[in-house]
Amino acid sequence: MDDERATLLFSPSAAEILQADFPGWLIWREFKPEGEHGDWCARRHTSSPSPDAVVLRHTDLEGLRELLENHEKQQEQEGRDD
């Protein structure tokens, strides 16, 4: 298999790229009881998440990326890391 074809077959998904860009966050797709996919979600990755942990949600990955970027900028401005 040539390199170009291998890249097309084995390149990371948009969700994998987003996870790599935000390694401190756990990113997943909500699964509704009706069996449908729901929002894309993100929560800070910690060993013991608190019940009041911030969970960011959006219907698509690009929207979730914007929420993550804005949240991190806000945390930097406030001097926080939660």
Rosetta constraint file for C-alpha pairs under 8 A:
AtomPair CA 1 CA 5 HARMONIC 6.56 0.50
AtomPair CA 1 CA 6 HARMONIC 6.41 0.50
AtomPair CA 2 CA 6 HARMONIC 6.23 0.50
AtomPair CA 3 CA 7 HARMONIC 6.11 0.50
AtomPair CA 4 CA 8 HARMONIC 6.43 0.50
AtomPair CA 5 CA 9 HARMONIC 6.25 0.50
AtomPair CA 6 CA 10 HARMONIC 5.84 0.50
AtomPair CA 6 CA 11 HARMONIC 7.91 0.50
AtomPair CA 7 CA 11 HARMONIC 5.30 0.50
AtomPair CA 12 CA 16 HARMONIC 5.76 0.50
AtomPair CA 12 CA 17 HARMONIC 6.36 0.50
AtomPair CA 13 CA 17 HARMONIC 6.29 0.50
AtomPair CA 14 CA 18 HARMONIC 6.17 0.50
AtomPair CA 14 CA 61 HARMONIC 7.39 0.50
AtomPair CA 15 CA 19 HARMONIC 6.17 0.50
AtomPair CA 15 CA 27 HARMONIC 7.89 0.50
AtomPair CA 15 CA 61 HARMONIC 6.94 0.50
AtomPair CA 16 CA 20 HARMONIC 6.17 0.50
AtomPair CA 17 CA 21 HARMONIC 6.19 0.50
AtomPair CA 18 CA 22 HARMONIC 6.27 0.50
AtomPair CA 18 CA 61 HARMONIC 7.77 0.50
AtomPair CA 18 CA 65 HARMONIC 6.99 0.50
AtomPair CA 19 CA 23 HARMONIC 5.78 0.50
AtomPair CA 19 CA 25 HARMONIC 7.20 0.50
AtomPair CA 19 CA 26 HARMONIC 7.40 0.50
AtomPair CA 19 CA 27 HARMONIC 6.39 0.50
AtomPair CA 24 CA 44 HARMONIC 5.88 0.50
AtomPair CA 24 CA 45 HARMONIC 5.48 0.50
AtomPair CA 25 CA 42 HARMONIC 6.11 0.50
AtomPair CA 25 CA 43 HARMONIC 5.40 0.50
AtomPair CA 25 CA 44 HARMONIC 4.27 0.50
AtomPair CA 25 CA 45 HARMONIC 4.75 0.50
AtomPair CA 26 CA 42 HARMONIC 5.46 0.50
AtomPair CA 26 CA 43 HARMONIC 5.29 0.50
AtomPair CA 26 CA 44 HARMONIC 5.99 0.50
AtomPair CA 26 CA 45 HARMONIC 5.15 0.50
AtomPair CA 27 CA 40 HARMONIC 7.28 0.50
AtomPair CA 27 CA 41 HARMONIC 5.66 0.50
AtomPair CA 27 CA 42 HARMONIC 4.42 0.50
AtomPair CA 27 CA 43 HARMONIC 6.74 0.50
AtomPair CA 28 CA 40 HARMONIC 5.90 0.50
AtomPair CA 28 CA 41 HARMONIC 5.40 0.50
AtomPair CA 28 CA 42 HARMONIC 6.52 0.50
AtomPair CA 29 CA 37 HARMONIC 6.86 0.50
AtomPair CA 29 CA 38 HARMONIC 6.51 0.50
AtomPair CA 29 CA 39 HARMONIC 5.98 0.50
AtomPair CA 29 CA 40 HARMONIC 4.50 0.50
AtomPair CA 29 CA 41 HARMONIC 6.02 0.50
AtomPair CA 30 CA 37 HARMONIC 5.92 0.50
AtomPair CA 30 CA 38 HARMONIC 4.69 0.50
AtomPair CA 30 CA 39 HARMONIC 5.37 0.50
AtomPair CA 30 CA 40 HARMONIC 6.10 0.50
AtomPair CA 30 CA 41 HARMONIC 6.82 0.50
AtomPair CA 31 CA 35 HARMONIC 6.54 0.50
AtomPair CA 31 CA 36 HARMONIC 5.96 0.50
AtomPair CA 31 CA 37 HARMONIC 4.76 0.50
AtomPair CA 31 CA 38 HARMONIC 5.55 0.50
AtomPair CA 32 CA 36 HARMONIC 5.25 0.50
AtomPair CA 32 CA 37 HARMONIC 5.99 0.50
AtomPair CA 32 CA 38 HARMONIC 6.06 0.50
AtomPair CA 38 CA 59 HARMONIC 7.08 0.50
AtomPair CA 39 CA 57 HARMONIC 6.00 0.50
AtomPair CA 39 CA 58 HARMONIC 5.31 0.50
AtomPair CA 39 CA 59 HARMONIC 4.53 0.50
AtomPair CA 39 CA 60 HARMONIC 6.95 0.50
AtomPair CA 40 CA 57 HARMONIC 5.62 0.50
AtomPair CA 40 CA 58 HARMONIC 5.38 0.50
AtomPair CA 40 CA 59 HARMONIC 5.88 0.50
AtomPair CA 40 CA 60 HARMONIC 6.22 0.50
AtomPair CA 40 CA 61 HARMONIC 6.50 0.50
AtomPair CA 40 CA 64 HARMONIC 6.80 0.50
AtomPair CA 41 CA 55 HARMONIC 6.54 0.50
AtomPair CA 41 CA 56 HARMONIC 5.51 0.50
AtomPair CA 41 CA 57 HARMONIC 4.48 0.50
AtomPair CA 41 CA 58 HARMONIC 6.66 0.50
AtomPair CA 41 CA 64 HARMONIC 7.31 0.50
AtomPair CA 42 CA 55 HARMONIC 5.56 0.50
AtomPair CA 42 CA 56 HARMONIC 5.13 0.50
AtomPair CA 42 CA 57 HARMONIC 6.61 0.50
AtomPair CA 42 CA 64 HARMONIC 7.78 0.50
AtomPair CA 42 CA 68 HARMONIC 7.97 0.50
AtomPair CA 43 CA 53 HARMONIC 7.11 0.50
AtomPair CA 43 CA 54 HARMONIC 6.12 0.50
AtomPair CA 43 CA 55 HARMONIC 4.80 0.50
AtomPair CA 43 CA 56 HARMONIC 6.54 0.50
AtomPair CA 44 CA 53 HARMONIC 7.66 0.50
AtomPair CA 44 CA 54 HARMONIC 7.47 0.50
AtomPair CA 44 CA 55 HARMONIC 7.89 0.50
AtomPair CA 44 CA 82 HARMONIC 7.20 0.50
AtomPair CA 45 CA 49 HARMONIC 7.56 0.50
AtomPair CA 49 CA 53 HARMONIC 6.50 0.50
AtomPair CA 56 CA 64 HARMONIC 7.17 0.50
AtomPair CA 56 CA 67 HARMONIC 6.86 0.50
AtomPair CA 56 CA 68 HARMONIC 7.41 0.50
AtomPair CA 57 CA 64 HARMONIC 6.39 0.50
AtomPair CA 58 CA 63 HARMONIC 5.76 0.50
AtomPair CA 58 CA 64 HARMONIC 5.20 0.50
AtomPair CA 59 CA 63 HARMONIC 7.07 0.50
AtomPair CA 59 CA 64 HARMONIC 7.66 0.50
AtomPair CA 60 CA 64 HARMONIC 6.36 0.50
AtomPair CA 61 CA 65 HARMONIC 6.07 0.50
AtomPair CA 62 CA 66 HARMONIC 6.37 0.50
AtomPair CA 63 CA 67 HARMONIC 6.33 0.50
AtomPair CA 64 CA 68 HARMONIC 6.13 0.50
AtomPair CA 65 CA 69 HARMONIC 6.13 0.50
AtomPair CA 66 CA 70 HARMONIC 6.06 0.50
AtomPair CA 67 CA 71 HARMONIC 5.96 0.50
AtomPair CA 68 CA 72 HARMONIC 6.11 0.50
AtomPair CA 69 CA 73 HARMONIC 6.18 0.50
AtomPair CA 70 CA 74 HARMONIC 6.10 0.50
AtomPair CA 71 CA 75 HARMONIC 6.15 0.50
AtomPair CA 72 CA 76 HARMONIC 6.15 0.50
AtomPair CA 73 CA 77 HARMONIC 6.24 0.50
AtomPair CA 74 CA 78 HARMONIC 6.21 0.50
AtomPair CA 75 CA 79 HARMONIC 5.89 0.50
AtomPair CA 75 CA 80 HARMONIC 4.94 0.50
AtomPair CA 75 CA 81 HARMONIC 6.10 0.50
AtomPair CA 75 CA 82 HARMONIC 7.57 0.50
AtomPair CA 76 CA 80 HARMONIC 6.13 0.50
AtomPair CA 76 CA 81 HARMONIC 7.49 0.50
